Amino acid sequence: MAKKVELTQEDQQLENRVYELGFHFVSTIVEDEVAVQFSHLKSLIEKRGGQFIAEEMPKFKNLAYPISKTVKADRKNYLTSYFGWVKFEINPEEIIPLEKEIKAFAPMLRFLLIKTVRENTFLGAVAEIKADSSKIVKIVDEPVEDIISEEVAETAEVEANLPEVTESIKSLDADDEIVDTEKVGDIATE
């Protein structure tokens, strides 16, 4: 007789893995409709048992290069899109069907689905820095004009001594040997 194995909530938790979905929606969507499409995309993940860890609402972005999409034998090139991402935990057996649903999702221009870890969410790090303002350090105490004027003064001093250095180099005979002072120091200490 075969035993029926029941998985506890903790066992199921161990089987789940963390994934991140980065995506571009087509830019032809009306801006008010972006939130609706984003929630529809999230519902696809929830329907498969996904639990959300972090997310970023899609924002309008310029693309680095044109991306084309063919819809019903009509090819369109996009120079802009709405970019967003979602980090979630799900059973790995659900990933392939989920990926097929995401691929068929109408407003999807391009996406990347990767396996990742729960920690190291960039959004959390930014929120932590914003919450703790003591991490922001003032780097320079003096005005920028003072720094620039000091650099100009140092450059002028070097340029003023340049003719003397040039004359010294010209006065060296061809037989004179130029010695590396660091090597001389090393030899003297041996």
C-alpha positions in Angstrom: 0.0 0.0 0.0 1.4 3.4 -1.0 1.8 6.0 1.7 0.3 9.4 1.0 2.9 12.1 1.8 1.5 15.4 3.0 3.8 18.4 3.0 3.5 20.8 5.9 3.6 24.6 5.3 7.3 24.6 6.3 8.2 21.9 3.8 6.4 23.7 1.0 8.3 26.9 2.0 11.6 25.0 1.5 10.6 24.0 -2.0 9.8 27.5 -3.1 12.5 29.6 -4.8 12.9 33.3 -5.3 12.6 34.8 -8.8 12.8 38.3 -10.2 10.9 39.4 -13.3 12.2 42.5 -15.0 10.0 43.7 -17.9 9.2 46.4 -20.5 5.6 47.2 -21.4 4.9 48.7 -24.8 4.8 52.5 -24.7 1.5 52.6 -26.6 -0.4 51.9 -23.4 -2.2 54.9 -22.0 -0.4 56.0 -18.8 -3.5 55.5 -16.7 -3.7 51.9 -17.9 -0.1 51.0 -16.8 -1.1 50.3 -13.2 -4.0 48.1 -14.4 -1.7 46.1 -16.6 0.9 45.8 -13.8 -1.8 44.5 -11.4 -2.9 42.0 -14.1 0.7 40.8 -14.5 1.0 40.4 -10.7 -2.3 38.4 -10.7 -0.7 35.9 -13.1 2.0 35.3 -10.5 -0.5 35.1 -7.6 -2.7 32.7 -9.5 0.3 30.3 -9.6 0.9 30.6 -5.9 3.6 33.3 -6.0 4.2 35.5 -2.9 5.6 38.9 -3.5 8.8 40.1 -1.8 9.4 43.5 -3.5 8.3 45.4 -6.6 8.6 48.6 -8.6 5.8 50.1 -10.5 6.6 50.5 -14.2 8.0 53.9 -15.2 8.3 55.5 -18.6 11.9 55.2 -19.9 13.9 55.8 -23.1 15.4 52.7 -24.5 19.1 52.4 -25.3 18.2 50.9 -28.7 15.0 50.2 -30.7 13.1 47.0 -29.8 10.7 45.6 -32.3 7.5 43.6 -31.6 5.4 41.8 -34.1 1.6 41.7 -33.4 -0.7 40.1 -35.9 1.8 40.4 -38.8 2.5 44.0 -38.0 6.0 44.9 -36.8 6.4 48.0 -34.7 9.7 49.5 -33.4 9.7 51.0 -29.9 12.1 53.7 -28.6 10.4 54.0 -25.2 8.7 51.7 -22.8 7.4 51.3 -19.3 10.0 49.4 -17.2 9.2 47.7 -13.9 10.2 44.6 -11.9 8.7 42.2 -9.4 10.6 39.9 -6.9 8.6 36.9 -5.8 8.7 33.4 -4.3 7.1 30.5 -6.1 7.3 26.8 -6.5 9.8 26.0 -9.4 7.3 23.7 -11.1 5.1 26.7 -11.8 7.8 28.8 -13.5 7.5 27.3 -17.0 3.7 27.7 -17.2 4.1 31.2 -15.7 6.7 32.1 -18.3 4.4 31.0 -21.1 1.6 33.2 -19.7 4.0 36.2 -19.4 5.1 35.7 -23.0 1.5 35.8 -24.2 0.7 38.8 -22.1 -0.4 41.5 -24.7 1.4 44.6 -23.4 4.7 42.8 -22.8 7.5 44.1 -25.0 10.4 42.2 -23.4 11.0 40.5 -20.1 13.7 38.7 -18.2 12.9 36.1 -15.5 15.8 35.0 -13.3 16.3 32.9 -10.2 17.8 35.0 -7.4 17.9 35.3 -3.6 15.5 36.8 -1.1 18.2 39.2 0.3 19.9 41.9 -1.7 16.9 43.7 -2.9 18.0 47.2 -4.1 14.8 48.8 -3.1 15.3 47.8 0.5 18.7 49.3 0.6 17.5 52.6 -0.8 14.6 52.8 1.7 17.1 52.0 4.5 19.4 54.9 3.5 16.5 57.3 3.2 15.2 56.2 6.7 18.6 56.7 8.3 19.8 60.2 7.3 22.9 59.8 9.5 24.4 57.7 6.7 24.6 60.8 4.5 28.0 62.4 5.0 29.1 65.8 4.0 32.2 65.2 2.0 33.6 68.7 1.4 33.6 71.5 4.1 35.1 74.2 1.9 33.4 75.9 -1.1 34.1 74.6 -4.6 35.7 77.9 -5.6 38.4 77.5 -2.9 39.3 74.0 -4.1 39.5 75.2 -7.7 41.7 78.2 -6.7 44.1 75.9 -4.7 44.4 73.6 -7.7 45.1 76.5 -10.0 47.8 77.9 -7.6 49.5 74.4 -7.5 49.4 74.1 -11.3 50.9 77.6 -11.6 53.7 76.8 -9.2 54.6 73.6 -11.2 54.5 75.6 -14.4 56.8 78.3 -12.9 59.5 75.7 -12.0 59.2 73.9 -15.4 62.0 75.9 -17.1 64.5 75.1 -14.4 63.7 71.4 -14.6 63.9 71.5 -18.4 67.4 73.2 -18.2 68.6 70.6 -15.7 67.6 67.8 -18.0 69.3 69.4 -21.0 72.5 70.0 -19.0 72.9 66.2 -18.4 75.6 64.7 -20.6 74.8 61.6 -22.7 77.1 59.6 -20.4 75.4 60.7 -17.2 73.2 58.0 -15.8 69.7 58.8 -14.4 69.2 56.9 -11.2 65.9 55.7 -9.8 66.0 56.9 -6.2 63.6 54.2 -5.0 66.0 51.5 -6.2 69.0 53.2 -4.5 67.1 53.3 -1.3 66.3 49.6 -1.5 70.0 48.8 -2.2 71.2 50.9 0.7 68.9 49.1 3.2 70.1 45.6 2.2 
